[in-house]
Amino acid sequence: MNLPRLAILASGSGSNFEAIAQAIADGMIPAQIEVVIYNNPGALVAKRANRRGIPALLLDHRAYAQRQDHDRAIMDELHKYGVDVVIMAGWMRIVTPLLISAYEDRILNIHPSLLPSFPGAKAVEQALDYGVKITGCTVHLVISEVDRGKILAQAAVPVLPADTVASLQQRIHAQEHILYPQTIREYLREHFGQS
């Protein structure tokens, strides 16, 4: 059986990558990660990928004159690895229509709020500043409008009276690590007939 081939795009520590990779190793997600692409030198996700024997490739956005040039370099690697689905896991870059159209409805992202509330950067800070009592995380398809693609799944996280950005982020991350692998499994079942 040919398993769907995934690429992970990440910018930081790679905790969501770790959750996804572990779910694959445990047999929960019938897929394989072909490559991890990261944009920040020193991002810990590279070490996590190396420990699992998954190629990790640095494509530093600062080395490209335009956003489209960076996306074109990413696309070249995705094609080289025969990637079917792109998983953004802490990818802190806005992608262009060039990449989105090449992988239409095949790019998933996770965002630390209950979209459509608090899209964009600093979602946890926005939730605390606004005083909401419940926030959470959302897995969605990526389209040109930031954090506006079709919602695939959400998990709620209560905001506690003593919460700080750090404490609330930690609880949201814990939910992300459960929700994202489950949603990827369901997405692959629907689109690739995986059981």
Phi, psi and omega in degrees: 000131177278117179278146174302140182260122183254150165240140176253127172255125183216155181240347190226234190287332178085025181292324176290323173303315182299317180296319180291314180298321179292321178297324175293313180299326180279356180084007180286323180247117178278085182198173172224142177272118182275323185202148169249125176250128180229156188246353181246118176304138180085001177298131184294341179302329180297317178294320178298317179295316181299321179299331181264003179073024179258131179303135177238124188239123176275120169236089185287118183298338181291344181273001184242138184293322183228157179303321180297325180295319177296313179298323179296319178296320176298313180301320179302317180290319179301318179292320180300322181270002178064039187288134177266320186224137179255128180246112175276121183230082186078033177274109188263046179225141173278127180266157185267165176303336178303309180286320182298317182290329179291333181233047183302129182061018179232020173239120179252148178221155173240138185230138185276054170201171173271088180302147012277006177287139171057056174286170175079198186287157174057043182296322181292317177299318179300316181298316180294317180298324183282338178085023180294155180264341179224133171228208180159216180216156185224131169260130183216162172282148182268127173233181184296327178279124187300127176058032181241004181288170181307130179281127179263325181194155177217154173226135182269145176226122178290145175265121183270153183304324183268007185299141168249173176303316183295315183291320179291318177302318182299317180289325176294316179302320180300320178289323177303318185292341174270311187292317187296309178301319179299317183290320177299317178302313181294320179299314181293324177299317183288319188263339183236004178067024179279143180256000000 
